[in-house]
Amino acid sequence: MAELVFFSGTMDSGKSTLALQTDHNYRARGREGLIFSRGDRAGESRVSSRLGLEVAAHEVTDTTDFWAEISGRIAGGEAVDYLVCDEAQFYSPGQVEQLARLVDEMEIDIFAFGITTDFRTRLFPGSARLIELADRIEVLQVQSLCWCGARATLNARTVDGVMVTEGEQVVIGDVGERETPAEVAYEVLCRRHHMRRMTALTARRRSAHESLWS
């Protein structure tokens, strides 16, 4: 039986690496599939991993209709056994429903990869619908770590080095620590430090200030 599987995790948990490995494994067994993504860090129509792996992909847009595209390919004689769908948090609920329909009516395996919550700790609409419809939800076992060493479970957005909790849900920015804060960046934090709005940069500045006055 085909399945809709949602692989979820925070940033830095290896989602895109696993997406690429999944595609490789299925192709190695002679199955035919397609890779989709939306808003990858490497640019349009790409899936890239922070380990340096990168492949071409089909870019998902607001107008992408998975049912129409895949059923059309099959009607034209193309074999489609599975789809790898990266950055699935950015898909619309309707697109997730189209993926579920492909599983149920076309027996196509769907492997979706994405983060569950945004910088405000709110579910992305695409992730919420995947949680509601997926046959299986797999939490990635590679743990992202907060700057304090605890398991990171939440994604934070910073603007000029300062953590923010308001703004547009989707804004492209850098990921990881930098000597000079990027205008918009993202960082994974444990819940304690997300609630305190204490990023790695904020913690270093506080430590330096305390050392200066101690």
BAZA-844262 format. One record per residue: residue in three letters; x, y, z of N, C-alpha, C in turn. Coordinates in steps of 0.2 Angstrom, whole numbers. Layout:
N
(atom ala (X Y Z) (X Y Z) (X Y Z))
...
! end
This chain:
214
(atom met (4 -6 0) (0 0 0) (4 6 0))
(atom ala (3 11 -4) (6 17 -4) (5 21 2))
(atom glu (9 26 4) (9 29 10) (10 37 9))
(atom leu (7 41 13) (9 48 14) (13 48 20))
(atom val (20 50 20) (24 50 26) (27 57 27))
(atom phe (26 60 33) (29 66 34) (35 66 39))
(atom phe (40 68 37) (47 68 41) (47 75 43))
(atom ser (47 76 50) (47 82 53) (53 83 57))
(atom gly (55 89 58) (61 91 63) (62 98 62))
(atom thr (66 101 67) (68 108 67) (73 109 61))
(atom met (75 115 60) (81 116 56) (87 113 59))
(atom asp (92 111 54) (98 107 56) (97 100 58))
(atom ser (91 97 57) (90 90 59) (91 86 53))
(atom gly (93 88 47) (95 84 42) (89 82 37))
(atom lys (84 86 37) (78 84 33) (80 83 25))
(atom ser (83 88 23) (85 88 16) (90 83 14))
(atom thr (94 81 19) (99 76 18) (95 69 17))
(atom leu (90 68 21) (86 62 21) (82 62 15))
(atom ala (80 68 13) (76 68 7) (80 66 1))
(atom leu (86 68 0) (90 66 -5) (92 59 -5))
(atom gln (93 56 1) (95 49 2) (89 45 1))
(atom thr (83 47 2) (77 43 1) (76 42 -7))
(atom asp (77 48 -11) (77 48 -18) (82 43 -21))
(atom his (88 43 -18) (94 39 -20) (92 32 -19))
(atom asn (90 30 -13) (88 23 -12) (83 20 -16))
(atom tyr (77 24 -18) (72 22 -22) (74 21 -29))
(atom arg (78 26 -32) (81 25 -38) (85 19 -39))
(atom ala (89 18 -34) (94 12 -34) (90 6 -35))
(atom arg (84 5 -33) (80 -1 -33) (75 -1 -40))
(atom gly (77 4 -44) (73 4 -51) (67 8 -51))
(atom arg (65 11 -45) (59 15 -45) (60 22 -48))
(atom glu (54 24 -51) (54 31 -54) (51 36 -50))
(atom gly (54 42 -49) (51 47 -45) (53 54 -47))
(atom leu (50 59 -43) (51 66 -44) (52 69 -38))
(atom ile (57 74 -38) (58 78 -32) (55 85 -33))
(atom phe (52 87 -28) (49 94 -27) (52 98 -21))
(atom ser (52 104 -22) (54 109 -16) (51 115 -17))
(atom arg (52 119 -12) (49 126 -12) (54 131 -8))
(atom gly (57 136 -10) (61 140 -6) (67 137 -3))
(atom asp (70 133 -7) (76 130 -5) (82 136 -4))
(atom arg (86 135 1) (92 139 2) (96 140 -4))
(atom ala (97 135 -8) (101 136 -14) (98 139 -20))
(atom gly (91 141 -19) (88 144 -25) (82 140 -28))
(atom glu (79 143 -33) (74 140 -36) (75 133 -39))
(atom ser (71 129 -39) (71 122 -42) (77 118 -40))
(atom arg (79 118 -33) (84 115 -30) (82 112 -24))
(atom val (86 106 -22) (86 103 -15) (93 103 -13))
(atom ser (94 106 -8) (101 106 -5) (102 104 2))
(atom ser (107 101 4) (108 99 11) (114 103 13))
(atom arg (114 105 20) (120 108 23) (126 104 23))
(atom leu (126 98 21) (132 94 20) (135 95 14))
(atom gly (132 99 9) (135 100 3) (132 97 -3))
(atom leu (127 92 -2) (123 89 -7) (118 93 -10))
(atom glu (117 93 -17) (112 97 -20) (110 94 -27))
(atom val (104 94 -28) (101 91 -34) (96 96 -37))
(atom ala (94 95 -44) (89 99 -47) (82 96 -44))
(atom ala (77 100 -44) (70 98 -42) (65 103 -45))
(atom his (59 101 -45) (53 104 -48) (51 109 -42))
(atom glu (51 116 -44) (49 121 -39) (41 121 -38))
(atom val (39 121 -32) (32 121 -30) (30 129 -30))
(atom thr (25 131 -33) (23 138 -33) (15 138 -30))
(atom asp (13 144 -29) (6 144 -27) (1 141 -32))
(atom thr (3 140 -38) (-2 138 -43) (0 130 -45))
(atom thr (4 127 -41) (6 120 -43) (0 116 -41))
(atom asp (-2 111 -45) (-7 107 -44) (-4 100 -45))
(atom phe (-3 97 -39) (1 90 -39) (-4 85 -43))
(atom trp (-10 85 -42) (-14 80 -45) (-14 81 -52))
(atom ala (-15 87 -55) (-15 88 -62) (-9 86 -65))
(atom glu (-3 88 -62) (3 87 -65) (5 80 -65))
(atom ile (4 76 -60) (6 69 -59) (2 65 -63))
(atom ser (-5 66 -63) (-9 62 -67) (-8 63 -74))
(atom gly (-7 69 -76) (-5 70 -83) (1 67 -85))
(atom arg (6 67 -81) (12 63 -83) (11 55 -84))
(atom ile (7 53 -79) (5 46 -80) (1 44 -86))
(atom ala (-4 49 -87) (-8 48 -93) (-4 48 -100))
(atom gly (2 52 -99) (6 52 -105) (11 46 -106))
(atom gly (11 42 -101) (15 36 -102) (21 36 -97))
(atom glu (22 41 -93) (27 42 -89) (26 38 -82))
(atom ala (31 34 -80) (31 30 -74) (32 35 -68))
(atom val (28 35 -63) (29 39 -57) (27 35 -51))
(atom asp (32 32 -47) (31 28 -42) (31 31 -35))
(atom tyr (35 37 -35) (35 41 -28) (37 48 -30))
(atom leu (35 52 -25) (37 59 -25) (41 61 -18))
(atom val (46 64 -19) (50 67 -13) (48 74 -13))
(atom cys (45 77 -7) (43 84 -7) (46 87 -1))
(atom asp (51 91 -3) (55 94 2) (52 101 4))
(atom glu (54 104 10) (51 111 12) (44 111 11))
(atom ala (41 105 14) (33 104 13) (29 109 18))
(atom gln (33 112 22) (29 117 27) (26 122 23))
(atom phe (30 124 17) (28 130 13) (22 128 8))
(atom tyr (20 121 7) (15 120 3) (8 122 6))
(atom ser (3 123 2) (-3 125 4) (-7 119 7))
(atom pro (-12 119 11) (-16 114 13) (-19 110 7))
(atom gly (-22 114 2) (-24 111 -4) (-19 106 -7))
(atom gln (-13 109 -8) (-8 105 -11) (-7 98 -7))
(atom val (-7 99 -1) (-6 93 3) (-12 88 2))
(atom glu (-18 90 1) (-23 86 0) (-23 83 -7))
(atom gln (-20 86 -12) (-18 83 -18) (-13 78 -18))
(atom leu (-8 78 -13) (-3 73 -12) (-7 67 -9))
(atom ala (-11 68 -5) (-15 62 -1) (-19 59 -7))
(atom arg (-22 63 -11) (-26 60 -16) (-22 55 -21))
(atom leu (-16 57 -22) (-11 53 -27) (-9 47 -23))
(atom val (-9 47 -17) (-7 41 -13) (-13 36 -14))
(atom asp (-19 39 -12) (-25 35 -12) (-28 32 -19))
(atom glu (-27 36 -24) (-30 35 -30) (-25 32 -35))
(atom met (-19 34 -35) (-14 32 -39) (-8 28 -37))
(atom glu (-9 26 -30) (-4 22 -27) (3 24 -27))
(atom ile (4 31 -27) (10 34 -27) (13 35 -20))
(atom asp (19 33 -18) (21 34 -11) (24 42 -11))
(atom ile (22 45 -6) (24 52 -5) (28 53 1))
(atom phe (34 56 0) (38 57 6) (39 64 7))
(atom ala (36 67 12) (36 74 13) (41 76 19))
(atom phe (45 81 18) (50 83 23) (49 91 25))
(atom gly (49 92 31) (48 99 33) (48 101 40))
(atom ile (48 107 42) (48 109 49) (41 110 51))
(atom thr (39 109 57) (32 110 59) (30 117 61))
(atom thr (34 120 65) (32 127 67) (37 132 65))
(atom asp (34 138 64) (37 144 62) (41 148 68))
(atom phe (44 154 67) (47 157 72) (43 160 78))
(atom arg (36 159 77) (32 161 82) (29 155 86))
(atom thr (32 149 84) (30 143 87) (23 141 85))
(atom arg (21 144 79) (14 142 76) (15 137 71))
(atom leu (10 132 70) (11 127 64) (11 131 58))
(atom phe (15 129 53) (14 131 46) (8 127 43))
(atom pro (4 131 39) (-2 127 37) (-1 121 33))
(atom gly (4 120 29) (6 114 26) (8 109 30))
(atom ser (12 110 36) (13 105 41) (7 103 45))
(atom ala (3 108 46) (-3 106 50) (-7 101 46))
(atom arg (-8 102 40) (-12 98 35) (-9 91 35))
(atom leu (-2 91 34) (1 84 34) (0 80 40))
(atom ile (1 84 46) (0 80 52) (-7 77 53))
(atom glu (-12 81 50) (-19 78 50) (-20 73 45))
(atom leu (-17 72 39) (-18 68 34) (-13 62 33))
(atom ala (-7 63 36) (-2 58 35) (-3 51 37))
(atom asp (-1 46 34) (-2 39 36) (3 38 42))
(atom arg (9 41 41) (14 41 46) (18 47 47))
(atom ile (20 49 53) (24 55 55) (30 52 58))
(atom glu (36 54 55) (42 52 58) (46 58 60))
(atom val (48 58 66) (52 64 69) (59 62 68))
(atom leu (63 66 65) (70 64 63) (74 63 69))
(atom gln (78 58 69) (82 56 75) (88 60 76))
(atom val (90 64 71) (96 68 72) (94 75 76))
(atom gln (96 76 82) (94 81 86) (98 87 84))
(atom ser (94 93 83) (97 99 83) (98 102 90))
(atom leu (104 106 91) (106 108 98) (105 115 98))
(atom cys (102 118 104) (102 125 106) (110 127 107))
(atom trp (111 133 107) (118 135 109) (120 133 116))
(atom cys (115 132 121) (116 129 127) (118 122 128))
(atom gly (117 118 122) (118 111 122) (112 107 123))
(atom ala (107 110 125) (100 106 126) (97 105 119))
(atom arg (93 100 118) (89 99 112) (85 105 110))
(atom ala (86 107 104) (83 112 101) (76 110 98))
(atom thr (71 113 100) (64 111 97) (60 116 94))
(atom leu (63 122 94) (60 128 91) (64 132 86))
(atom asn (61 135 81) (65 139 77) (64 147 78))
(atom ala (70 150 79) (69 157 80) (71 162 74))
(atom arg (68 168 74) (71 172 68) (74 178 72))
(atom thr (79 181 69) (82 187 71) (83 192 66))
(atom val (82 198 68) (83 204 63) (88 208 66))
(atom asp (94 209 62) (100 212 64) (102 210 71))
(atom gly (102 203 72) (104 200 78) (99 200 84))
(atom val (93 203 83) (88 203 89) (83 198 87))
(atom met (81 194 92) (76 189 90) (69 193 90))
(atom val (65 191 85) (58 194 84) (53 188 85))
(atom thr (47 190 86) (41 185 87) (35 188 83))
(atom glu (36 193 79) (31 196 75) (33 197 68))
(atom gly (29 196 63) (31 198 56) (28 192 51))
(atom glu (30 193 45) (27 188 40) (30 181 41))
(atom gln (25 176 40) (27 169 42) (33 167 38))
(atom val (34 169 32) (39 166 27) (43 172 25))
(atom val (50 172 28) (55 177 26) (61 173 25))
(atom ile (64 174 19) (71 170 18) (76 174 22))
(atom gly (80 170 25) (86 173 28) (92 168 29))
(atom asp (97 170 32) (103 165 33) (101 161 39))
(atom val (105 155 39) (104 150 45) (111 149 48))
(atom gly (112 149 54) (118 148 58) (121 155 60))
(atom glu (126 154 64) (130 159 68) (134 163 63))
(atom arg (135 170 64) (139 174 60) (143 179 65))
(atom glu (149 181 63) (152 186 67) (148 193 67))
(atom thr (146 194 61) (142 200 60) (134 198 59))
(atom pro (130 200 63) (123 198 62) (120 199 55))
(atom ala (117 194 52) (113 196 46) (107 200 47))
(atom glu (104 203 42) (98 207 43) (93 202 45))
(atom val (92 197 42) (87 192 44) (90 185 44))
(atom ala (90 182 50) (93 175 51) (89 171 55))
(atom tyr (90 164 55) (87 159 59) (91 155 63))
(atom glu (89 153 69) (93 149 74) (88 144 77))
(atom val (91 138 79) (87 134 83) (88 135 90))
(atom leu (83 134 94) (83 135 101) (79 130 105))
(atom cys (81 129 112) (77 125 116) (71 130 118))
(atom arg (66 126 121) (60 130 123) (62 136 128))
(atom arg (66 134 133) (68 139 138) (71 145 135))
(atom his (75 144 130) (79 150 128) (75 154 122))
(atom his (70 150 119) (66 153 114) (61 158 118))
(atom met (58 155 124) (54 159 128) (57 165 131))
(atom arg (63 165 132) (67 171 135) (70 175 130))
(atom arg (69 173 123) (72 177 117) (79 177 118))
(atom met (83 172 120) (90 172 121) (93 168 116))
(atom thr (96 171 111) (100 168 106) (107 167 108))
(atom ala (111 164 104) (118 163 105) (121 170 105))
(atom leu (120 174 101) (123 181 101) (121 185 107))
(atom thr (114 184 109) (112 188 115) (116 185 121))
(atom ala (116 178 122) (120 175 127) (127 178 128))
(atom arg (131 178 122) (138 180 122) (138 187 124))
(atom arg (134 192 122) (134 199 124) (132 199 131))
(atom arg (128 195 134) (126 196 141) (132 194 145))
(atom ser (135 188 143) (141 185 146) (147 191 146))
(atom ala (148 194 141) (153 199 140) (152 205 145))
(atom his (145 207 145) (143 212 149) (144 211 157))
(atom glu (143 205 159) (143 203 166) (151 202 168))
(atom ser (155 200 163) (162 199 164) (165 206 165))
(atom leu (163 211 161) (165 218 161) (164 221 168))
(atom trp (158 219 171) (156 223 177) (157 218 183))
(atom ser (160 212 182) (162 208 188) (169 210 191))
! end
